[in-house]
Amino acid sequence: MADLQHQDFACHQSDKNTKPVTLASAATIAPTTKFTIVTGTVAIATITPPLSGYHELTLMFTTATPAAFPTTGNIGKAASPVQNQPIVLCYDPNTGKYWPSAL
């Protein structure tokens, strides 16, 4: 994903932006929109940054028992997502880590 698609990660979007996508959970995921629906129970350890600078991602897990984020990849703090409750992750380009919001 190029920084040219940065508007797909903006807080304010229109019907011209890419719609949210659904990804299967995996050790590494690569979101292409700010809001992403995640299925499955595999722990996400690494997120491929879609932009080079600061940005926020919102993930919503649809599985009843989503796996917790480990800190073995580029997620800076362990967190346990909850089914159908969006969780915001802030990317810090200085550390190269995503920091999950408090649940």
N, C-alpha and C positions, 0 to 999 in steps of 0.2 A: 504494500500500500504506500502510495506516495503522499507526501505532505500536501499535495494539490487537492486531495480529498478531505482536507481538514474540516470542511463544513459538515461532513457526516458525523463529526464528533462535537459539534457546537451544541450549546445548551438550547438555543432557540432554532427550531427547524421548521421547514414547511413541507408540503406534500411533494415538493421537488427533490427532497433528500432521499437517500436510500432508506428503505424501510428496515426495521430491526430484523436481524437474522437469528436463526436457531443453530446452535453448535452442539455437538456431542461433547461431553466432558472428556478430557484427555490430559495426559501429563503436561502437554503444551497446547495452548489454543492461540488462535490469531483472529481476534475480533475485527470486523470490518465496519462496524457502526458503534455509536456511543452506547446504545441500549442493546444488549444481547441476551437472548433466552438460551439457557444451558440445560441440556438433558443428560441423564446418566449419573453414575455414582463414582466415577474415577476422580481422584484428587487432582486439582489443577495446581501444578507447582510453578509453571512458567507461562507468562503471557507475552507473546510477540508484540512489542510496541508498534502500533499502527502509525504513530507520529513520532517525530524526533524530539519535540519539546514537551513541556508540561501538558497533560491532558487528563481527563477523567473518563472512566468506563463504568457503566452500570450493568451488572450481571444479575439475572433473575433465574434461579434454579427451579425447575418444575418437578424434580424428583422428590419423593417424600423424605429421603435420607441422603441429601447431598454430602459429599465428603468435605472435610475441613481443608483449608488451604495450608499446606506445609510451608516451611521456610527454606526448603532445599533449592528453590529456583530464584525467581526475581520478585517474589512477594515478601515484603519486609516484615510482616507480622502475621502470626497464625490467626486465623479467624474461622468460625464455623457458620457457613451460610444456612439459611432457613428456607424451606420450600415457599415459593411464591412471594418472597420478601426481597425486593431489590437491594443489592449491596453495591456501594460506590467504591471504586478503587482509584486513588489518585497516583499518577505517575510522576516521580521525581527524577528528572534527567540527570541530576547531580550524582545520585546514588545508583541509578538504573533499576530502581525498585518501585513496585506498586504497593501502596499503603491502603489497606481496607478501612472503610469507615467503621465506627463503633456500631455494634448491632444492638 
